[in-house]
Amino acid sequence: MLRQIKVIPRRKIKFYPNEDLDILKAIFSPGFPAGSQISLFERVFSEYLGGGEAVATCSGRQALKLILESQDLREGDEILFPAYTLFDLVKMIEEMKLKPVFADIDPKTFNMSPEAVAQKITPKTRVIVATHIFGVPCRIQEICRLADAKGIMVVEDCAHALGAESRGRKVGNFGKAAFFSFSMGKQINAFGGGMIYSPDKKIIGFCRSKIFSYIPGKIETLASATTAYLERIAVLPFFSKLLLGSRKHVEFFIEFYRKTKNKTRAWNKSLSPLQSMIGRKQLEGIGKDLEIREARARLYRDLLSGNFLFQEVAPGDISANCYFVVRSKKKCPLGPLAQALIKAGVDVGICGEIMDHCPKALGVSANDYPVTDMAEAGNLLLPFYSDLDEKEIRYIAATANKMMESLSTPS
Ligand SMILES: Cc1ncc(COP(=O)(O)O)c(C=O)c1O
């Protein structure tokens, strides 16, 4: 039976066919056309998205930092974030002497709600960071309307949302600028990396000139590539079986993913030509990848029981399905469920392993964010990637349904 054979990991890092060979060729071939790789990647990326300009960066974090630096922001200016997002971004804002402010999320989408945004806007609000969480588009047009009325800039956080669409347009095309991420677990894995995308010549010119003075982060890329290859080996059935056999495997999986978080990744470095080549080649396969992800997500939705709630995608919108996160309807601690699932060979994530409750992490009044509280306590991240097969999804859903049923506290 499946569960006796292996652990189904929560993520599998994406490599395109022949990527290993291409990497070796690029490293050892003196003829590797390094110079053109970055501008080529930027060009195909901007064509894919819809025609704005793109500037490659060493991370999504660095992309946001540069976009903000391109604005005339003063100490204490307010940057509005969803309360449920990556806390590292918030720390970065504080280091820039800006003030993070949070809007609660919508229980149906886990995205920042425009109603909460409207309540949190003050005369000091300069930027709204509108995140499309887990790949599901937020209500970006409403957020942009609110912002436009007050002269506030909207930056779209598309770290999870490459290829997602809202009302027929790819996300990234609604705000004044957007940023993407190519770190592990995203639709494109270039061993780290990011992209700034904007129609605004001033923003693009500023970011490009900054990046021009940076050198590629070779050590950082090597460290990230080493982790990616080790992870690729660790999730092979043989190794995961060894881990399953050890008493420490539950702790191992939980610790492993925590260690790959909380990194600054906004150094003054640029994306390397090799990373650009990998990014461009992975982008070539994105259409097919999105189709497969959509089919996987649909199967999960069909098979999981009524004890789980799914992220809602607005009619006409398209999710990029970066992660598959569900909310438990039962109000009980998910720790025991997660441990039982991992023991049954299904590696799942809970609480801060999925996303951060930023106001809580910052120590500001957490009582103002009831939906974020609910998401933090009740969200469950299930294994999700393109080569997760139908048999595995059936096993995961059946196991999760059975275990959820046996949890005693009803809603
Ligand atoms: C919502 C969100 N925004 C931004 C980022 C930053 O991207 P990067 O890791 O490339 O710096 C991440 C990273 O996972 C993220 O989850």
The ligand as an SDF file (V2000), in Angstrom:
LIG
                    3D

 16 16  0  0  0  0  0  0  0  0999 V2000
    3.6410   36.0500   -0.0820 C   0  0  0  0  0  0  0  0  0  0  0  0
    5.1060   36.1650   -0.3730 C   0  0  0  0  0  0  0  0  0  0  0  0
    5.5880   37.3450   -0.7790 N   0  0  0  0  0  0  0  0  0  0  0  0
    6.8970   37.5170   -1.0560 C   0  0  0  0  0  0  0  0  0  0  0  0
    7.8020   36.4860   -0.9480 C   0  0  0  0  0  0  0  0  0  0  0  0
    9.2640   36.7580   -1.1790 C   0  0  0  0  0  0  0  0  0  0  0  0
    9.8620   36.0390   -2.1910 O   0  0  0  0  0  0  0  0  0  0  0  0
   11.4030   35.6110   -2.0800 P   0  0  0  0  0  0  0  0  0  0  0  0
   11.4680   34.3850   -1.2350 O   0  0  0  0  0  0  0  0  0  0  0  0
   11.8100   35.3560   -3.4920 O   0  0  0  0  0  0  0  0  0  0  0  0
   12.1470   36.7440   -1.4800 O   0  0  0  0  0  0  0  0  0  0  0  0
    7.3460   35.2250   -0.5380 C   0  0  0  0  0  0  0  0  0  0  0  0
    8.2670   34.0930   -0.4280 C   0  0  0  0  0  0  0  0  0  0  0  0
    7.9450   32.9700   -0.2880 O   0  0  0  0  0  0  0  0  0  0  0  0
    5.9660   35.0680   -0.2220 C   0  0  0  0  0  0  0  0  0  0  0  0
    5.4840   33.8830    0.2310 O   0  0  0  0  0  0  0  0  0  0  0  0
  1  2  1  0
  2  3  1  0
  2 15  2  0
  3  4  2  0
  4  5  1  0
  5  6  1  0
  5 12  2  0
  6  7  1  0
  7  8  1  0
  8  9  2  0
  8 10  1  0
  8 11  1  0
 12 13  1  0
 12 15  1  0
 13 14  2  0
 15 16  1  0
M  END
$$$$
